[in-house]
Amino acid sequence: MEDIYETINELLDKKEKFVLATVFKKSRSVSREEITKMVIKKDLSIIGTIGGGIFEATAMKLSSKVFENGAYIIKKCSLTSERAEKLEAACGGDIKLLLEYVDYNDSKMVEMYKNVQKLKRRGDNFVIVTRIPEEGKSIKGIDKWVCSESSLYGEEDDKVQCVIRKIREEFKNITIQYIDLDEGHYLIEPVLNSKTLYIIGAGHVSQKIAEVTKILDFKTIVIDDRKEFANRERFKDVEEVKVVPSFENMLKYVNVDNNSYIVIVTRGHAYDKEVLGQMLKTDAKYIGMIGSKAKREFVYNCLLDEGYTVEDLKRVHSPIGITIFAQTPEEIAISIVAELIKVERESFNQKNKVEAMII
């Protein structure tokens, strides 16, 4: 799934105007998270999803009005239990939507999203601050700021400084908020670059990897088919521990996108081939498999026989980790996490080098 901010910048580069729908509040079991965004184009085609047909149909209908006059709309959308049942949904829920007009002619808006793209590609955490003007007005680029831990992008504005101070005071714990201050109404959207690390296998090396990644802003999820290994006693600080019935159909249990990192360390490497084949069907940013060169060649040959290509296998980091002659589980974990950091950072640094050469 392409990052929504990359999509926004692509459309702005193409000089397309569109409506951006943002879920900024939800209740009950709505499937999409707060901050989820969807682009609605002039022809009412959409990019992304905000959690189902009713919500998306409402957003598309309202977008016609936004296209017409440029004014933002805030709308509460509800899906009652009765309607959910008719739609074969699990249960009801409601969301609050912000629909705003994004115009490529607004240079400040374009600049703001370029800064967002830069921070996303660099892997930085940041917060988007949007001042909500009075009803019937448009949200312009001058109404938006991007705040990282060390930088602030946007128009100079004394009134927004108190909002920025509040954000900086609790930067790591900031949540999406719609706040009403004397200075005005503001939507606060943290973009904490949710890099997701899936550790498939819950052995000793996995434990040590999780201990390191907890301090590096990786959302870490551990998966195994053994409850005695995949449990909270052994993995206290990860976001999630999943026990699966088997390593078949892994894509039912993981939501892999291009900001996902996969570390394959199943017990005795018995299921590494099976898992690797499934992960190669995703657009994960990193896929690493532990094991010797001999084991790697055996797995690769099996996958080639199954129809995978040499190009597919070039995506795999195996043997896994940076070469530091690691031996202990702790050392192996350090080498693997170092490689995750290298992959995370190198694409941004390479892009910067290319841009510098062009300039």
C-alpha positions in Angstrom: 0.0 0.0 0.0 1.5 3.3 -1.1 2.0 5.9 1.6 -0.8 8.5 1.4 1.6 11.4 1.6 3.6 10.1 -1.4 0.2 10.0 -3.2 -0.6 13.5 -2.2 2.7 14.8 -3.5 2.4 12.9 -6.7 -1.0 14.6 -7.3 0.3 18.0 -6.5 3.3 17.5 -8.8 0.7 16.6 -11.6 -1.2 19.8 -10.8 -4.3 18.0 -9.7 -6.8 19.4 -7.1 -8.5 17.0 -4.8 -10.3 16.6 -1.5 -8.5 15.0 1.4 -10.7 13.1 3.9 -9.2 12.5 7.4 -10.6 10.4 10.2 -9.8 12.4 13.3 -12.1 10.7 15.8 -13.7 7.2 16.0 -15.6 5.1 18.4 -16.4 1.4 18.8 -15.1 -1.1 16.3 -14.6 1.0 13.2 -11.9 -0.8 11.2 -9.7 2.1 10.3 -7.5 4.0 12.8 -7.7 7.7 13.6 -5.5 9.8 11.2 -6.5 7.4 8.3 -6.7 9.5 5.1 -8.4 9.0 1.8 -8.0 11.1 -1.4 -11.1 11.9 -3.5 -10.3 13.1 -7.0 -12.5 15.4 -9.1 -14.0 12.4 -10.9 -14.9 11.0 -7.5 -12.4 8.1 -7.8 -10.6 7.5 -4.5 -7.2 6.5 -3.3 -7.0 4.8 0.1 -9.8 3.9 2.4 -11.4 5.3 5.5 -13.1 2.0 6.6 -16.0 0.9 4.5 -18.6 1.7 1.9 -21.0 3.8 4.0 -18.2 6.1 5.3 -16.6 6.4 1.9 -19.9 7.0 0.1 -20.6 9.8 2.6 -17.2 11.4 2.1 -17.6 11.2 -1.7 -21.0 12.8 -1.6 -19.8 15.6 0.6 -16.7 16.1 -1.5 -18.8 17.5 -4.4 -19.7 20.4 -2.2 -16.1 20.9 -1.1 -15.0 20.9 -4.8 -17.7 23.5 -5.5 -16.8 26.2 -2.9 -13.5 25.1 -1.4 -14.8 25.2 2.2 -13.9 22.4 4.6 -16.5 20.2 6.1 -16.5 18.4 9.5 -19.0 15.6 9.5 -20.0 12.9 12.0 -20.8 9.6 10.2 -22.6 6.8 12.1 -23.1 3.1 11.3 -25.7 1.8 13.8 -25.7 -1.8 14.8 -28.9 -2.4 12.8 -27.3 -1.0 9.6 -24.1 -2.8 10.3 -26.0 -6.1 10.5 -27.6 -5.5 7.2 -24.2 -4.8 5.7 -22.8 -7.9 7.3 -20.4 -5.8 9.4 -19.4 -7.0 12.8 -21.0 -4.1 14.7 -21.7 -0.4 14.6 -19.5 2.6 15.1 -19.0 6.2 14.1 -16.3 8.5 12.9 -15.7 12.2 12.6 -14.4 13.3 9.2 -12.5 16.4 8.1 -12.8 17.0 4.4 -10.5 19.7 3.0 -9.8 21.0 -0.4 -6.2 20.7 -1.5 -5.2 23.1 -4.3 -1.9 22.8 -6.2 -2.0 26.6 -6.8 -1.5 27.1 -3.0 2.3 27.2 -2.9 2.3 27.1 1.0 0.2 23.9 0.9 2.5 22.3 -1.6 5.6 23.4 0.4 4.0 21.9 3.6 3.4 18.5 1.9 6.9 18.5 0.5 8.2 18.9 4.1 6.0 16.1 5.2 7.4 13.9 2.5 10.9 14.8 3.4 10.4 13.9 7.1 8.6 10.7 6.2 11.4 9.5 3.9 14.0 10.4 6.5 12.1 8.3 9.1 11.5 11.2 11.5 8.6 11.6 13.8 6.5 14.7 13.4 3.2 16.4 14.0 0.9 18.2 11.5 -0.9 21.1 13.0 -4.0 22.4 11.1 -5.8 25.6 12.2 -9.5 25.2 11.5 -10.9 28.5 10.4 -14.5 29.6 10.9 -17.2 27.6 9.2 -17.6 28.2 5.4 -13.9 29.0 4.9 -11.1 27.1 3.2 -8.1 25.6 4.9 -5.0 27.1 3.3 -1.4 26.3 3.4 -0.9 29.2 5.8 -3.1 27.3 8.2 -0.8 24.3 8.5 2.5 23.6 10.3 4.8 20.6 10.5 6.5 20.2 13.8 9.3 17.7 14.5 11.4 17.4 17.7 13.9 19.9 16.3 12.2 21.7 13.5 9.1 23.7 12.7 7.9 24.3 9.1 5.1 26.9 8.3 4.3 30.5 8.4 5.5 32.6 11.4 2.5 32.9 13.7 2.6 33.9 17.4 -0.8 32.4 18.1 0.3 28.9 17.1 3.4 29.0 19.3 1.5 27.9 22.4 0.2 24.9 20.5 3.7 24.0 19.4 5.0 24.3 23.0 2.3 21.9 24.2 3.3 19.4 21.5 7.0 19.6 22.3 6.3 19.0 26.0 4.8 15.6 25.3 6.1 14.8 21.9 6.5 11.1 22.2 3.1 10.7 23.8 1.1 13.1 21.6 -2.2 11.7 20.2 -4.6 13.0 17.6 -6.6 15.8 19.1 -9.1 18.5 18.0 -8.5 21.3 20.5 -10.3 24.5 21.2 -8.0 27.3 22.5 -8.3 31.1 22.8 -6.1 31.1 19.8 -8.6 29.1 17.7 -9.4 25.5 16.8 -6.6 23.2 15.9 -6.3 19.6 14.6 -3.2 17.9 15.9 -2.1 14.9 13.9 1.0 12.9 15.0 2.8 11.0 12.3 5.1 8.7 14.3 6.4 6.8 11.3 5.0 3.6 12.4 7.7 1.3 11.1 6.4 -2.1 11.8 8.8 -5.0 12.5 7.4 -8.5 12.3 9.6 -11.0 14.0 8.5 -14.4 12.8 9.7 -16.9 15.3 9.9 -16.3 19.1 13.2 -17.8 20.1 16.1 -16.4 22.0 17.4 -14.2 19.2 13.9 -12.8 18.7 13.8 -11.8 22.4 17.1 -9.9 22.0 16.0 -8.2 18.8 12.8 -7.0 20.5 14.8 -5.6 23.4 16.7 -3.3 21.0 13.9 -2.3 18.7 11.8 -1.0 21.6 14.1 2.0 21.9 14.2 2.7 18.1 10.5 3.5 17.5 9.8 0.2 15.7 6.3 -1.1 16.3 7.4 -4.7 17.0 5.1 -7.7 16.6 6.3 -11.2 17.4 4.6 -14.2 15.8 5.0 -17.9 16.5 2.9 -21.0 16.7 4.0 -21.9 20.2 2.2 -20.3 23.2 5.1 -21.3 25.5 7.4 -19.0 23.5 5.1 -16.3 22.1 3.8 -14.8 25.3 4.0 -11.6 27.3 6.3 -13.1 29.9 9.0 -13.4 27.3 8.1 -10.3 25.3 7.1 -7.7 27.8 7.7 -4.5 25.7 6.6 -5.3 22.2 3.3 -3.9 20.8 1.8 -7.3 20.1 2.5 -11.0 20.5 0.5 -13.3 18.1 0.1 -17.1 18.4 -0.9 -18.5 15.0 -2.2 -22.0 14.3 0.6 -22.6 11.8 3.0 -20.7 9.5 0.7 -21.3 6.6 -1.4 -18.3 5.4 0.7 -15.8 7.3 -0.7 -12.9 5.3 -4.0 -13.4 7.2 -2.2 -12.4 10.4 0.1 -9.6 9.2 -0.7 -6.3 7.5 2.5 -5.7 5.5 3.1 -2.5 3.6 6.2 -0.7 2.2 7.1 0.5 5.7 7.2 -3.0 7.1 10.3 -5.0 8.1 10.3 -8.8 8.2 12.8 -10.8 10.3 12.4 -14.6 9.7 13.8 -16.7 12.6 11.6 -19.7 13.0 12.7 -22.5 15.2 15.5 -24.5 13.7 14.8 -22.7 10.5 12.2 -25.4 9.8 9.5 -22.9 8.4 11.8 -20.2 7.0 11.2 -21.2 3.4 7.4 -21.4 3.8 7.4 -17.9 5.5 9.8 -16.4 3.0 7.8 -17.4 0.0 4.7 -15.6 1.5 6.6 -12.5 2.4 8.0 -12.2 -1.1 4.5 -11.6 -2.2 4.4 -8.3 -0.2 6.1 -5.0 -0.8 7.9 -5.1 2.6 10.8 -2.6 2.9 13.0 -5.3 4.4 13.0 -9.1 4.4 15.7 -10.8 6.3 16.2 -14.6 6.9 18.6 -16.0 9.4 20.9 -18.9 8.6 24.0 -20.0 6.9 24.9 -19.5 3.2 24.3 -23.3 2.6 20.8 -23.1 4.2 20.1 -19.9 2.1 21.0 -21.7 -1.1 18.8 -24.6 -0.3 15.8 -22.4 0.4 16.5 -20.2 -2.7 16.6 -23.3 -4.9 13.4 -24.6 -3.5 11.7 -21.3 -4.1 13.1 -21.0 -7.7 11.6 -24.5 -8.4 8.2 -23.1 -7.1 8.3 -20.3 -9.7 10.0 -17.4 -7.8 12.5 -15.4 -9.7 16.1 -14.4 -9.1 14.9 -10.8 -8.9 12.5 -11.8 -6.1 15.3 -13.4 -4.1 17.5 -10.3 -4.5 15.2 -8.6 -2.1 16.2 -11.0 0.7 18.9 -10.1 3.2 20.5 -13.5 4.0 22.5 -14.4 5.8 20.8 -11.7 7.9 22.5 -8.8 9.6 25.6 -6.6 9.3 28.8 -8.5 9.4 30.3 -8.1 12.8 31.2 -11.8 13.4 28.4 -12.1 15.8 28.0 -15.3 17.9 25.8 -14.8 20.9 22.0 -14.0 20.6 22.7 -10.5 21.8 25.4 -9.9 19.2 23.2 -11.4 16.4 20.4 -9.1 17.5 22.7 -6.1 17.3 23.8 -7.0 13.8 20.2 -7.5 12.6 19.0 -4.3 14.0 21.9 -2.4 12.5 20.9 -3.7 9.1 17.3 -2.6 9.7 18.6 0.9 10.4 20.9 0.8 7.4 18.0 -0.1 5.1 15.7 2.5 6.7 18.2 5.3 6.2 20.0 4.5 2.9 17.1 5.1 0.5 16.7 8.7 1.9 20.5 9.3 1.8 20.8 8.0 -1.7 17.9 10.2 -2.9 19.7 13.2 -1.3 22.9 12.3 -3.2 21.0 12.2 -6.5 19.3 15.5 -5.8 22.6 17.1 -4.9 24.2 15.8 -8.1 21.3 17.3 -10.2 21.6 20.6 -8.5 
